[in-house]
Amino acid sequence: MRVAAVGSRDLGRARALADTLEAESAYDSYEALCADPAVDAVYVATPHAQHLEVAEAAIAAGKGVLCEKPLAATPADAERMVRLAREAGVFLMEAMWMRFNPLVRRLADDPRFEEIRSVQACFGFAAPYDPAHRLWAPELGGGALLDLGIYPFGLAQLLLGMPAEMHVTGSLAPTGVDAEAAGLLLYPGGRRALVEASLLGNYPNHASVVGTGMRAHLDAPFWAPRRLVLSGPSMEPEEYVLDPADNGYAGELREVRSAMAEGRTESAIMPLDESLAMMGLLGDAQARITNFTFRSL
C-alpha cells in the first residue's frame, strides 16, 4: 500500500504533504483527487462536517473510503454516506483505530471476563477556547462528544453493545457545542458504563473493565494503548505490550487493503451498522445536553 496522491482546497498544503509522504500527485480539489486512476481508496481526514462531501465524491468515483471518526457530523449525514456506498457496492469504513489495536481486540475477545459488568473510560484535555477552531465551531462539527466522546462511548459499545437506557449531563460552550459530557449507559441485568469527554479539563484518559471473572486496565491513551494489564482473584497479573509494528493506523490500513483485495465492501471489525448506531447515540447525547436544565433540590 502506498500514498498515490494528496488532495486539499489549498494546493500548497497538498503539495507539502505529498512531498512528505512521497506521493506522486497533489490536487487542489477532492474531485480531482478522486478522479486520479492511480487512487484505489481515499482516506478522508477533513473536519467532521466535510466528511460526507468528500466521501460522496469518492464513492461516486468508485473509490473505497476510509473515513476518519466520527463517520459524519450528524446521524443523517452518516446514513446518507452508508446508503450511497451500499448502493454503489463501494467499500466504506469508519477509521476507528481503537477497534484495530491488538490490545483492545485481546480485551474484547478474552472469555475469562465471563460477564462484563462495568466499563469506565474518560478522554479529556483543556483546549484553548477559539470559536473558529474546529473543536469549538458548530459548523465544523465541534464539541467534546464527536471528537473525544466517541472513544469512551465506543469502548462501551464494543464490550457491552448499545445501551437500553442512557443518562447524560454536561455543559455547553458559548458557540453552543458541548464542552463536556458525562454519560451513564445502562444495560440489561444491571450492567453499566461510565463515560466522560471534556474539552475543559485534563483527564487521566485511561479505562477499566470489570467482569465476573477478571478485570482489565488500559493505560492512557486507552483508545491507542501500548500496555494492557489483566488481573483477577484467581490469577497472577498478566501484562501485554503493543508490538511497535501495530501502533497507530497500521491495523485499519491493513483491513482496508485486505477487504478491497477480497472484494468486501464492509469491515467485520468496524461494521457500518455499528458506526450508524454510534452516530445515533452521540446525536442523542448532544441533544440531551443542549436541552438539559439544572434543577436544584
Backbone as CSV, one residue per row, in Angstrom:
resi,resn,N_x,N_y,N_z,CA_x,CA_y,CA_z,C_x,C_y,C_z
1,MET,0.854,-1.192,0.000,0.000,0.000,0.000,0.886,1.237,0.000
2,ARG,0.528,2.223,-0.836,1.304,3.458,-0.907,0.370,4.637,-1.064
3,VAL,0.856,5.816,-0.720,0.098,7.047,-0.910,0.351,7.533,-2.328
4,ALA,-0.685,7.517,-3.153,-0.534,7.892,-4.559,-0.759,9.378,-4.786
5,ALA,-1.640,9.997,-3.979,-1.983,11.397,-4.213,-2.523,12.025,-2.938
6,VAL,-2.470,13.336,-2.888,-2.991,14.121,-1.766,-3.886,15.210,-2.332
7,GLY,-5.030,15.435,-1.667,-5.930,16.492,-2.101,-6.240,17.456,-0.977
8,SER,-6.387,18.719,-1.324,-6.745,19.765,-0.366,-7.298,20.939,-1.146
9,ARG,-8.085,21.780,-0.470,-8.538,23.002,-1.136,-7.388,24.001,-1.293
10,ASP,-6.300,23.774,-0.560,-5.101,24.605,-0.640,-4.009,23.779,-1.317
11,LEU,-3.695,24.125,-2.570,-2.737,23.335,-3.332,-1.360,23.325,-2.673
12,GLY,-0.985,24.424,-2.054,0.307,24.481,-1.383,0.393,23.458,-0.259
13,ARG,-0.664,23.344,0.516,-0.668,22.366,1.604,-0.673,20.943,1.049
14,ALA,-1.418,20.754,-0.045,-1.451,19.430,-0.665,-0.062,19.028,-1.154
15,ARG,0.645,19.949,-1.789,1.973,19.642,-2.299,2.960,19.380,-1.161
16,ALA,2.830,20.147,-0.074,3.734,19.945,1.058,3.543,18.558,1.671
17,LEU,2.280,18.143,1.838,2.022,16.822,2.398,2.428,15.727,1.418
18,ALA,2.196,15.957,0.132,2.596,14.978,-0.877,4.111,14.766,-0.851
19,ASP,4.854,15.838,-0.681,6.311,15.716,-0.589,6.708,14.909,0.643
20,THR,6.060,15.180,1.755,6.370,14.467,2.999,6.083,12.981,2.862
21,LEU,4.976,12.644,2.199,4.560,11.248,2.069,5.101,10.583,0.804
22,GLU,5.849,11.335,0.021,6.409,10.834,-1.246,5.302,10.383,-2.192
23,ALA,4.207,11.140,-2.193,3.107,10.867,-3.119,3.422,11.476,-4.481
24,GLU,2.930,10.847,-5.530,3.242,11.290,-6.890,2.484,12.550,-7.293
25,SER,1.257,12.735,-6.747,0.412,13.831,-7.229,-0.196,14.610,-6.073
26,ALA,-0.494,15.879,-6.342,-1.187,16.748,-5.392,-2.272,17.504,-6.142
27,TYR,-3.453,17.645,-5.521,-4.590,18.274,-6.184,-5.206,19.347,-5.286
28,ASP,-5.826,20.350,-5.942,-6.459,21.428,-5.185,-7.962,21.229,-5.040
29,SER,-8.436,20.019,-5.324,-9.848,19.698,-5.091,-9.970,18.208,-4.821
30,TYR,-10.971,17.848,-4.051,-11.187,16.441,-3.741,-11.729,15.694,-4.954
31,GLU,-12.462,16.402,-5.806,-12.979,15.775,-7.022,-11.835,15.336,-7.931
32,ALA,-10.816,16.194,-8.057,-9.661,15.843,-8.888,-8.899,14.673,-8.287
33,LEU,-8.789,14.651,-6.976,-8.124,13.532,-6.305,-8.854,12.224,-6.604
34,CYS,-10.181,12.267,-6.481,-10.973,11.049,-6.684,-10.958,10.593,-8.142
35,ALA,-10.675,11.491,-9.054,-10.646,11.132,-10.477,-9.318,10.516,-10.896
36,ASP,-8.320,10.547,-10.031,-6.997,10.011,-10.367,-7.081,8.486,-10.481
37,PRO,-6.759,7.920,-11.640,-6.848,6.462,-11.821,-5.859,5.688,-10.965
38,ALA,-4.835,6.359,-10.426,-3.861,5.676,-9.573,-4.384,5.470,-8.154
39,VAL,-5.511,6.119,-7.837,-6.075,6.049,-6.483,-7.126,4.949,-6.422
40,ASP,-6.956,4.009,-5.517,-7.937,2.936,-5.301,-8.862,3.241,-4.137
41,ALA,-8.339,3.911,-3.109,-9.130,4.224,-1.920,-8.723,5.592,-1.403
42,VAL,-9.666,6.275,-0.770,-9.440,7.630,-0.272,-9.585,7.640,1.244
43,TYR,-8.606,8.221,1.918,-8.678,8.424,3.366,-9.188,9.834,3.609
44,VAL,-10.354,9.952,4.233,-10.988,11.248,4.481,-10.600,11.719,5.882
45,ALA,-9.831,12.804,5.947,-9.354,13.324,7.226,-9.688,14.798,7.392
46,THR,-10.732,15.247,6.725,-11.181,16.629,6.837,-11.930,16.827,8.157
47,PRO,-12.276,18.079,8.534,-13.169,18.274,9.680,-14.472,17.494,9.489
48,HIS,-15.103,17.118,10.597,-16.265,16.227,10.561,-17.342,16.669,9.574
49,ALA,-17.617,17.960,9.540,-18.721,18.458,8.724,-18.468,18.289,7.229
50,GLN,-17.227,18.029,6.833,-16.897,17.853,5.415,-16.769,16.380,5.020
51,HIS,-16.953,15.461,5.976,-16.785,14.052,5.662,-17.717,13.589,4.547
52,LEU,-18.983,13.961,4.657,-19.952,13.499,3.665,-19.585,13.976,2.272
53,GLU,-19.233,15.237,2.131,-18.910,15.801,0.812,-17.773,15.041,0.135
54,VAL,-16.705,14.794,0.877,-15.549,14.127,0.291,-15.849,12.655,0.038
55,ALA,-16.487,11.999,1.006,-16.822,10.581,0.824,-17.773,10.385,-0.339
56,GLU,-18.718,11.298,-0.499,-19.674,11.198,-1.600,-18.954,11.279,-2.949
57,ALA,-17.965,12.176,-3.043,-17.199,12.301,-4.290,-16.405,11.022,-4.566
58,ALA,-15.822,10.449,-3.511,-15.040,9.228,-3.683,-15.930,8.055,-4.076
59,ILE,-17.072,7.930,-3.430,-17.995,6.838,-3.746,-18.487,6.959,-5.184
60,ALA,-18.823,8.189,-5.602,-19.293,8.404,-6.975,-18.224,8.018,-7.994
61,ALA,-16.942,8.136,-7.587,-15.841,7.771,-8.485,-15.461,6.296,-8.369
62,GLY,-16.188,5.567,-7.521,-15.914,4.141,-7.361,-14.712,3.823,-6.498
63,LYS,-14.283,4.790,-5.684,-13.123,4.569,-4.819,-13.573,4.081,-3.444
64,GLY,-12.786,3.171,-2.857,-13.031,2.788,-1.485,-12.798,3.971,-0.563
65,VAL,-13.448,3.962,0.609,-13.357,5.098,1.517,-13.034,4.621,2.928
66,LEU,-11.976,5.181,3.487,-11.663,5.077,4.905,-11.894,6.456,5.480
67,CYS,-12.974,6.605,6.256,-13.392,7.928,6.722,-13.090,8.086,8.202
68,GLU,-12.361,9.133,8.529,-11.980,9.374,9.923,-13.215,9.454,10.806
69,LYS,-13.034,9.041,12.058,-14.153,9.099,13.005,-14.407,10.556,13.410
70,PRO,-15.642,10.922,13.779,-16.851,10.137,13.580,-17.173,10.069,12.091
71,LEU,-17.981,9.093,11.716,-18.241,8.889,10.295,-18.755,10.163,9.629
72,ALA,-19.538,10.945,10.344,-20.064,12.206,9.806,-20.390,13.133,10.971
73,ALA,-20.842,14.334,10.644,-21.161,15.305,11.690,-22.539,15.081,12.291
74,THR,-23.410,14.404,11.542,-24.770,14.158,12.019,-25.189,12.740,11.660
75,PRO,-26.150,12.184,12.392,-26.656,10.858,12.022,-27.210,10.817,10.600
76,ALA,-27.880,11.885,10.178,-28.456,11.910,8.828,-27.368,11.842,7.763
77,ASP,-26.265,12.574,7.969,-25.156,12.532,7.013,-24.534,11.139,6.968
78,ALA,-24.392,10.513,8.134,-23.822,9.170,8.186,-24.711,8.169,7.455
79,GLU,-26.016,8.284,7.654,-26.950,7.377,6.979,-26.870,7.543,5.470
80,ARG,-26.752,8.779,5.001,-26.640,9.013,3.556,-25.339,8.405,3.016
81,MET,-24.244,8.592,3.726,-22.961,8.058,3.280,-23.016,6.538,3.152
82,VAL,-23.574,5.879,4.159,-23.661,4.422,4.146,-24.580,3.950,3.026
83,ARG,-25.704,4.638,2.842,-26.637,4.249,1.779,-25.981,4.362,0.409
84,LEU,-25.255,5.458,0.172,-24.593,5.645,-1.121,-23.542,4.566,-1.366
85,ALA,-22.766,4.239,-0.344,-21.725,3.220,-0.502,-22.337,1.855,-0.779
86,ARG,-23.396,1.523,-0.065,-24.036,0.218,-0.265,-24.700,0.132,-1.629
87,GLU,-25.328,1.207,-2.067,-25.958,1.199,-3.385,-24.917,1.063,-4.496
88,ALA,-23.748,1.678,-4.292,-22.697,1.649,-5.308,-21.820,0.400,-5.199
89,GLY,-21.965,-0.354,-4.100,-21.111,-1.521,-3.904,-19.657,-1.151,-3.674
90,VAL,-19.450,-0.011,-2.983,-18.109,0.515,-2.745,-17.738,0.324,-1.276
91,PHE,-16.486,-0.011,-1.028,-16.022,-0.204,0.347,-16.079,1.106,1.124
92,LEU,-16.583,1.025,2.364,-16.624,2.173,3.271,-16.389,1.671,4.677
93,MET,-15.528,2.367,5.414,-15.268,2.008,6.804,-14.916,3.251,7.603
94,GLU,-15.419,3.319,8.820,-15.034,4.381,9.742,-13.639,4.088,10.281
95,ALA,-12.796,5.096,10.298,-11.405,4.923,10.746,-11.330,5.027,12.264
96,MET,-11.889,4.027,12.942,-11.840,3.955,14.395,-10.646,3.080,14.790
97,TRP,-9.475,3.708,14.925,-8.245,2.941,15.120,-8.266,2.131,16.404
98,MET,-9.052,2.541,17.397,-9.155,1.782,18.647,-9.602,0.347,18.394
99,ARG,-10.515,0.154,17.453,-11.041,-1.181,17.156,-9.968,-2.124,16.610
100,PHE,-8.906,-1.560,16.024,-7.892,-2.369,15.368,-6.631,-2.531,16.206
101,ASN,-6.604,-1.908,17.372,-5.470,-2.063,18.269,-5.475,-3.489,18.834
102,PRO,-4.386,-4.251,18.694,-4.371,-5.643,19.153,-4.676,-5.806,20.640
103,LEU,-4.304,-4.832,21.473,-4.584,-4.947,22.895,-6.080,-4.786,23.168
104,VAL,-6.729,-3.870,22.454,-8.184,-3.701,22.605,-8.893,-4.943,22.074
105,ARG,-8.418,-5.491,20.980,-9.047,-6.698,20.435,-8.860,-7.889,21.371
106,ARG,-7.692,-7.988,22.021,-7.476,-9.042,23.015,-8.482,-8.885,24.147
107,LEU,-8.665,-7.653,24.578,-9.616,-7.352,25.649,-11.022,-7.802,25.268
108,ALA,-11.428,-7.490,24.051,-12.792,-7.800,23.617,-13.016,-9.287,23.414
109,ASP,-11.943,-10.038,23.121,-12.099,-11.446,22.769,-11.809,-12.408,23.920
110,ASP,-11.337,-11.910,25.056,-10.919,-12.804,26.139,-12.129,-13.332,26.905
111,PRO,-12.362,-14.658,26.878,-13.536,-15.226,27.542,-13.434,-15.249,29.057
112,ARG,-12.253,-14.974,29.600,-12.072,-15.054,31.043,-12.784,-13.940,31.804
113,PHE,-13.239,-12.909,31.104,-14.064,-11.905,31.772,-15.394,-12.509,32.224
114,GLU,-15.796,-13.583,31.545,-17.100,-14.201,31.756,-18.195,-13.192,31.404
115,GLU,-18.743,-12.474,32.349,-19.738,-11.433,32.031,-19.162,-10.080,32.427
116,ILE,-19.037,-9.191,31.467,-18.557,-7.840,31.765,-19.668,-7.066,32.455
117,ARG,-19.344,-6.536,33.641,-20.333,-5.826,34.443,-20.172,-4.304,34.368
118,SER,-18.935,-3.854,34.174,-18.700,-2.408,34.228,-17.578,-2.005,33.286
119,VAL,-17.795,-0.899,32.579,-16.768,-0.261,31.755,-16.683,1.194,32.186
120,GLN,-15.482,1.665,32.446,-15.265,3.075,32.781,-14.165,3.621,31.878
121,ALA,-14.416,4.751,31.250,-13.431,5.333,30.340,-13.641,6.836,30.248
122,CYS,-12.541,7.568,30.116,-12.639,9.021,30.006,-11.573,9.538,29.038
123,PHE,-11.905,10.642,28.401,-10.984,11.308,27.478,-11.238,12.800,27.596
124,GLY,-10.240,13.522,28.071,-10.415,14.956,28.200,-9.099,15.692,28.251
125,PHE,-9.085,16.886,27.681,-7.942,17.779,27.805,-8.448,19.208,27.754
126,ALA,-7.675,20.117,28.320,-8.061,21.523,28.343,-7.663,22.167,27.022
127,ALA,-8.643,22.422,26.175,-8.389,23.011,24.855,-8.605,24.523,24.916
128,PRO,-7.654,25.324,24.478,-7.855,26.782,24.454,-9.111,27.130,23.666
129,TYR,-9.912,28.017,24.223,-11.168,28.352,23.549,-10.917,29.292,22.380
130,ASP,-11.339,28.846,21.211,-11.251,29.636,19.988,-12.495,29.306,19.168
131,PRO,-13.455,30.208,19.079,-14.712,29.891,18.390,-14.547,29.521,16.929
132,ALA,-13.392,29.839,16.325,-13.167,29.493,14.922,-12.514,28.128,14.766
133,HIS,-11.999,27.569,15.857,-11.320,26.274,15.778,-12.345,25.163,15.621
134,ARG,-11.951,24.089,14.930,-12.888,23.005,14.647,-13.457,22.368,15.913
135,LEU,-12.724,22.406,17.027,-13.231,21.809,18.262,-14.402,22.583,18.850
136,TRP,-14.465,23.886,18.552,-15.473,24.741,19.168,-16.516,25.259,18.183
137,ALA,-16.275,25.096,16.893,-17.164,25.670,15.874,-18.261,24.683,15.480
138,PRO,-19.524,25.032,15.662,-20.603,24.102,15.302,-20.641,23.775,13.817
139,GLU,-20.264,24.725,12.960,-20.310,24.471,11.512,-19.231,23.489,11.068
140,LEU,-18.249,23.223,11.931,-17.197,22.254,11.619,-17.398,20.938,12.373
141,GLY,-18.543,20.813,13.032,-18.820,19.586,13.776,-18.112,19.540,15.113
142,GLY,-17.953,20.706,15.761,-17.214,20.780,17.012,-17.942,20.163,18.194
143,GLY,-17.235,20.104,19.305,-17.803,19.566,20.533,-17.010,18.386,21.059
144,ALA,-17.105,18.166,22.359,-16.353,17.088,23.001,-16.865,15.717,22.593
145,LEU,-18.151,15.560,22.411,-18.708,14.235,22.141,-18.217,13.651,20.826
146,LEU,-18.298,14.407,19.747,-17.913,13.878,18.442,-16.419,13.634,18.354
147,ASP,-15.620,14.536,18.916,-14.178,14.428,18.745,-13.538,13.491,19.758
148,LEU,-13.999,13.542,21.018,-13.391,12.755,22.088,-14.316,11.667,22.616
149,GLY,-15.575,12.014,22.793,-16.520,11.086,23.417,-16.745,9.808,22.647
150,ILE,-16.506,9.847,21.346,-16.702,8.637,20.544,-15.806,7.506,21.022
151,TYR,-14.676,7.822,21.660,-13.791,6.763,22.143,-14.330,6.079,23.401
152,PRO,-14.643,6.797,24.489,-15.219,6.090,25.636,-16.578,5.470,25.326
153,PHE,-17.431,6.185,24.591,-18.711,5.599,24.189,-18.459,4.377,23.298
154,GLY,-17.443,4.483,22.422,-17.150,3.390,21.504,-16.596,2.163,22.212
155,LEU,-15.813,2.352,23.288,-15.319,1.204,24.044,-16.486,0.482,24.712
156,ALA,-17.422,1.259,25.257,-18.613,0.648,25.859,-19.419,-0.113,24.808
157,GLN,-19.547,0.461,23.620,-20.270,-0.212,22.537,-19.603,-1.523,22.159
158,LEU,-18.278,-1.517,22.061,-17.547,-2.713,21.677,-17.733,-3.835,22.691
159,LEU,-17.706,-3.502,23.975,-17.714,-4.514,25.026,-19.107,-4.874,25.536
160,LEU,-20.036,-3.919,25.469,-21.366,-4.153,26.037,-22.496,-4.021,25.025
161,GLY,-22.206,-3.488,23.849,-23.266,-3.256,22.867,-23.936,-1.909,23.079
162,MET,-25.116,-1.752,22.524,-25.851,-0.498,22.666,-26.692,-0.521,23.935
163,PRO,-26.719,0.591,24.665,-27.415,0.608,25.953,-28.934,0.575,25.812
164,ALA,-29.575,0.054,26.858,-31.034,0.089,26.923,-31.518,1.444,27.411
165,GLU,-30.635,2.143,28.131,-31.010,3.436,28.716,-29.755,4.280,28.834
166,MET,-29.909,5.602,28.693,-28.761,6.498,28.792,-29.134,7.751,29.562
167,HIS,-28.283,8.137,30.487,-28.422,9.393,31.218,-27.187,10.232,30.933
168,VAL,-27.374,11.482,30.535,-26.261,12.328,30.115,-26.369,13.692,30.781
169,THR,-25.243,14.202,31.176,-25.161,15.579,31.644,-23.924,16.214,31.037
170,GLY,-23.825,17.534,31.104,-22.674,18.206,30.522,-22.865,19.701,30.511
171,SER,-22.033,20.388,29.748,-22.150,21.844,29.640,-21.834,22.262,28.217
172,LEU,-22.297,23.466,27.866,-22.126,23.977,26.515,-21.122,25.117,26.476
173,ALA,-20.399,25.195,25.371,-19.507,26.326,25.121,-20.337,27.509,24.619
174,PRO,-19.767,28.713,24.622,-20.506,29.877,24.098,-20.977,29.700,22.656
175,THR,-20.287,28.887,21.871,-20.705,28.647,20.488,-21.888,27.689,20.399
176,GLY,-22.232,27.033,21.509,-23.360,26.109,21.520,-22.994,24.650,21.413
177,VAL,-21.707,24.339,21.159,-21.300,22.937,21.114,-21.084,22.430,22.530
178,ASP,-21.117,21.108,22.701,-20.898,20.536,24.023,-19.420,20.644,24.401
179,ALA,-19.163,21.292,25.541,-17.787,21.440,26.022,-17.361,20.245,26.849
180,GLU,-18.314,19.583,27.463,-18.027,18.383,28.255,-19.295,17.560,28.340
181,ALA,-19.104,16.258,28.562,-20.252,15.361,28.655,-19.885,14.166,29.514
182,ALA,-20.844,13.730,30.313,-20.680,12.514,31.107,-21.926,11.667,30.902
183,GLY,-21.709,10.385,30.657,-22.837,9.511,30.390,-22.839,8.287,31.277
184,LEU,-24.013,7.906,31.722,-24.239,6.639,32.402,-25.069,5.791,31.455
185,LEU,-24.464,4.743,30.929,-25.124,3.856,29.980,-25.538,2.591,30.724
186,LEU,-26.808,2.240,30.634,-27.346,1.113,31.376,-27.744,-0.015,30.429
187,TYR,-27.452,-1.245,30.862,-27.694,-2.443,30.064,-28.501,-3.442,30.880
188,PRO,-29.120,-4.396,30.219,-29.916,-5.396,30.947,-29.090,-6.086,32.039
189,GLY,-29.764,-6.394,33.143,-29.104,-7.096,34.230,-28.249,-6.222,35.117
190,GLY,-28.362,-4.905,34.983,-27.601,-4.003,35.838,-26.206,-3.689,35.360
191,ARG,-25.808,-4.174,34.191,-24.505,-3.833,33.647,-24.482,-2.355,33.265
192,ARG,-23.299,-1.751,33.252,-23.254,-0.301,33.083,-21.914,0.168,32.526
193,ALA,-21.933,1.369,32.005,-20.711,2.033,31.553,-20.757,3.479,32.012
194,LEU,-19.646,3.960,32.544,-19.493,5.353,32.942,-18.475,5.982,32.001
195,VAL,-18.905,6.937,31.207,-18.039,7.501,30.169,-18.029,9.020,30.261
196,GLU,-16.870,9.622,29.983,-16.735,11.077,30.071,-15.877,11.600,28.922
197,ALA,-16.203,12.817,28.491,-15.412,13.526,27.486,-15.412,15.002,27.850
198,SER,-14.287,15.656,27.688,-14.217,17.062,28.078,-13.163,17.820,27.292
199,LEU,-13.489,19.056,26.936,-12.539,19.997,26.362,-12.099,21.022,27.400
200,LEU,-12.489,20.805,28.660,-12.244,21.787,29.705,-11.216,21.346,30.739
201,GLY,-10.913,20.064,30.830,-10.006,19.594,31.870,-9.124,18.461,31.396
202,ASN,-7.992,18.300,32.057,-7.031,17.257,31.710,-7.346,15.983,32.494
203,TYR,-7.938,15.029,31.840,-8.378,13.779,32.446,-7.251,12.736,32.389
204,PRO,-7.378,11.651,33.177,-6.341,10.608,33.121,-6.339,9.810,31.828
205,ASN,-7.451,9.804,31.102,-7.533,9.181,29.771,-7.204,7.691,29.768
206,HIS,-7.589,7.008,30.841,-7.422,5.561,30.882,-8.790,4.900,30.961
207,ALA,-8.801,3.574,30.976,-10.060,2.833,31.005,-9.897,1.584,31.853
208,SER,-11.016,1.154,32.449,-11.024,-0.093,33.208,-12.261,-0.892,32.831
209,VAL,-12.107,-2.197,32.882,-13.184,-3.124,32.548,-13.244,-4.166,33.662
210,VAL,-14.439,-4.396,34.199,-14.602,-5.364,35.277,-15.610,-6.418,34.858
211,GLY,-15.190,-7.683,34.926,-16.083,-8.791,34.648,-16.239,-9.662,35.873
212,THR,-17.100,-10.630,35.797,-17.300,-11.527,36.933,-16.098,-12.441,37.142
213,GLY,-15.259,-12.608,36.116,-14.108,-13.487,36.242,-12.766,-12.793,36.201
214,MET,-12.721,-11.549,35.742,-11.432,-10.889,35.546,-11.672,-9.392,35.357
215,ARG,-10.638,-8.614,35.573,-10.710,-7.182,35.310,-9.501,-6.762,34.473
216,ALA,-9.606,-5.563,33.859,-8.535,-5.083,32.986,-8.326,-3.600,33.192
217,HIS,-7.094,-3.179,32.946,-6.762,-1.755,32.963,-6.014,-1.423,31.678
218,LEU,-6.487,-0.386,30.988,-5.840,0.116,29.782,-5.174,1.443,30.111
219,ASP,-3.855,1.494,29.971,-3.137,2.736,30.212,-3.556,3.811,29.218
220,ALA,-3.319,5.054,29.599,-3.557,6.168,28.684,-2.530,6.155,27.552
221,PRO,-2.950,6.501,26.347,-4.336,6.764,25.945,-5.065,5.449,25.685
222,PHE,-6.182,5.234,26.338,-6.834,3.926,26.266,-7.306,3.588,24.855
223,TRP,-7.535,4.596,24.012,-8.012,4.343,22.644,-6.871,3.909,21.712
224,ALA,-5.653,4.066,22.157,-4.486,3.590,21.401,-3.461,3.062,22.408
225,PRO,-3.846,2.075,23.210,-2.987,1.652,24.328,-1.743,0.915,23.854
226,ARG,-0.685,1.074,24.636,0.541,0.322,24.393,0.774,-0.703,25.505
227,ARG,-0.131,-0.705,26.494,0.014,-1.630,27.617,-1.365,-2.002,28.140
228,LEU,-1.553,-3.289,28.387,-2.791,-3.827,28.935,-2.443,-4.742,30.095
229,VAL,-3.153,-4.563,31.220,-2.939,-5.419,32.384,-4.242,-6.124,32.727
230,LEU,-4.200,-7.453,32.785,-5.334,-8.272,33.170,-5.061,-8.854,34.552
231,SER,-6.063,-8.874,35.414,-5.873,-9.404,36.754,-7.185,-9.951,37.282
232,GLY,-7.080,-10.704,38.384,-8.268,-11.285,38.986,-7.903,-12.032,40.254
233,PRO,-8.890,-12.412,41.037,-8.608,-13.068,42.322,-7.928,-14.417,42.198
234,SER,-8.079,-15.095,41.080,-7.508,-16.431,40.936,-6.429,-16.486,39.867
235,MET,-5.798,-15.353,39.570,-4.769,-15.339,38.534,-3.698,-14.318,38.871
236,GLU,-2.492,-14.595,38.432,-1.414,-13.627,38.539,-1.633,-12.546,37.477
237,PRO,-1.308,-11.280,37.779,-1.475,-10.234,36.774,-0.719,-10.555,35.492
238,GLU,-1.366,-10.293,34.371,-0.761,-10.507,33.060,-0.606,-9.157,32.364
239,GLU,0.578,-8.910,31.875,0.846,-7.648,31.183,1.128,-7.926,29.708
240,TYR,0.482,-7.152,28.850,0.699,-7.269,27.412,1.146,-5.901,26.891
241,VAL,2.162,-5.908,26.046,2.721,-4.674,25.489,2.564,-4.701,23.974
242,LEU,2.179,-3.584,23.410,1.923,-3.496,21.975,3.203,-3.638,21.171
243,ASP,3.137,-4.435,20.126,4.224,-4.515,19.160,4.282,-3.191,18.395
244,PRO,5.437,-2.542,18.310,5.534,-1.261,17.591,4.990,-1.318,16.168
245,ALA,5.030,-2.494,15.540,4.528,-2.620,14.172,3.016,-2.452,14.105
246,ASP,2.335,-2.578,15.262,0.881,-2.461,15.295,0.414,-1.108,15.812
247,ASN,1.336,-0.184,15.988,0.990,1.121,16.531,0.282,1.982,15.485
248,GLY,-0.472,2.963,15.971,-1.088,3.935,15.074,-2.177,3.352,14.193
249,TYR,-2.150,3.726,12.909,-3.213,3.371,11.972,-2.953,2.065,11.224
250,ALA,-1.903,1.334,11.615,-1.494,0.157,10.846,-2.623,-0.852,10.676
251,GLY,-3.350,-1.142,11.759,-4.391,-2.157,11.695,-5.521,-1.815,10.760
252,GLU,-5.973,-0.569,10.793,-7.095,-0.210,9.927,-6.663,-0.139,8.462
253,LEU,-5.419,0.241,8.212,-4.936,0.251,6.830,-4.831,-1.173,6.281
254,ARG,-4.390,-2.101,7.122,-4.355,-3.496,6.692,-5.758,-4.001,6.377
255,GLU,-6.725,-3.598,7.173,-8.103,-4.041,6.956,-8.641,-3.519,5.632
256,VAL,-8.377,-2.257,5.317,-8.826,-1.698,4.042,-8.198,-2.470,2.879
257,ARG,-6.903,-2.701,2.960,-6.206,-3.403,1.880,-6.757,-4.810,1.683
258,SER,-6.900,-5.568,2.781,-7.361,-6.950,2.645,-8.823,-7.006,2.217
259,ALA,-9.653,-6.119,2.748,-11.072,-6.130,2.386,-11.257,-5.837,0.899
260,MET,-10.580,-4.832,0.390,-10.745,-4.482,-1.016,-10.149,-5.557,-1.921
261,ALA,-9.057,-6.186,-1.483,-8.470,-7.264,-2.282,-9.408,-8.458,-2.362
262,GLU,-10.206,-8.659,-1.298,-11.142,-9.782,-1.257,-12.519,-9.429,-1.818
263,GLY,-12.707,-8.183,-2.211,-13.985,-7.763,-2.764,-15.043,-7.465,-1.727
264,ARG,-14.653,-7.310,-0.457,-15.615,-6.964,0.592,-15.888,-5.460,0.556
265,THR,-17.114,-5.073,0.860,-17.477,-3.656,0.877,-17.664,-3.122,2.288
266,GLU,-17.551,-3.981,3.302,-17.648,-3.559,4.694,-16.650,-4.354,5.526
267,SER,-16.336,-3.832,6.697,-15.417,-4.491,7.612,-16.187,-5.204,8.710
268,ALA,-15.762,-6.423,9.023,-16.380,-7.148,10.137,-15.884,-6.621,11.474
269,ILE,-14.726,-5.972,11.483,-14.174,-5.431,12.730,-14.836,-4.100,13.083
270,MET,-15.100,-3.269,12.082,-15.795,-2.000,12.286,-16.980,-1.933,11.330
271,PRO,-18.081,-2.658,11.649,-19.235,-2.712,10.738,-19.935,-1.357,10.614
272,LEU,-20.472,-1.105,9.456,-21.158,0.164,9.224,-22.386,0.329,10.106
273,ASP,-23.097,-0.764,10.382,-24.272,-0.647,11.243,-23.886,-0.184,12.641
274,GLU,-22.699,-0.580,13.106,-22.254,-0.128,14.424,-21.815,1.334,14.378
275,SER,-21.258,1.761,13.251,-20.930,3.181,13.090,-22.205,4.024,13.102
276,LEU,-23.248,3.545,12.428,-24.517,4.272,12.414,-25.141,4.306,13.798
277,ALA,-25.071,3.192,14.521,-25.629,3.152,15.872,-24.912,4.141,16.781
278,MET,-23.594,4.235,16.648,-22.836,5.177,17.470,-23.169,6.621,17.117
279,MET,-23.341,6.919,15.826,-23.736,8.273,15.441,-25.078,8.636,16.061
280,GLY,-26.005,7.680,16.081,-27.299,7.936,16.700,-27.180,8.177,18.189
281,LEU,-26.327,7.401,18.851,-26.149,7.552,20.298,-25.514,8.896,20.639
282,LEU,-24.480,9.281,19.897,-23.831,10.567,20.145,-24.762,11.733,19.831
283,GLY,-25.563,11.596,18.762,-26.533,12.635,18.442,-27.564,12.791,19.537
284,ASP,-28.011,11.675,20.099,-28.958,11.700,21.216,-28.325,12.374,22.424
285,ALA,-27.062,12.039,22.717,-26.369,12.644,23.855,-26.216,14.153,23.667
286,GLN,-25.867,14.575,22.450,-25.755,16.014,22.176,-27.080,16.726,22.438
287,ALA,-28.169,16.136,21.966,-29.482,16.754,22.138,-29.856,16.851,23.613
288,ARG,-29.496,15.857,24.397,-29.835,15.884,25.818,-29.064,16.968,26.556
289,ILE,-27.799,17.183,26.166,-27.030,18.250,26.810,-27.582,19.614,26.416
290,THR,-27.925,19.766,25.141,-28.481,21.033,24.661,-29.774,21.383,25.388
291,ASN,-30.574,20.370,25.695,-31.879,20.606,26.320,-31.861,20.450,27.839
292,PHE,-30.667,20.191,28.397,-30.585,19.933,29.831,-30.835,21.213,30.623
293,THR,-31.675,21.122,31.642,-31.951,22.234,32.542,-31.647,21.796,33.967
294,PHE,-30.769,22.525,34.667,-30.431,22.147,36.035,-31.554,22.563,36.976
295,ARG,-31.917,21.651,37.842,-32.937,21.935,38.861,-32.376,21.641,40.232
296,SER,-32.385,22.609,41.103,-31.878,22.393,42.467,-32.899,21.609,43.272
297,LEU,-32.404,20.833,44.256,-33.274,20.037,45.104,-33.779,20.868,46.283
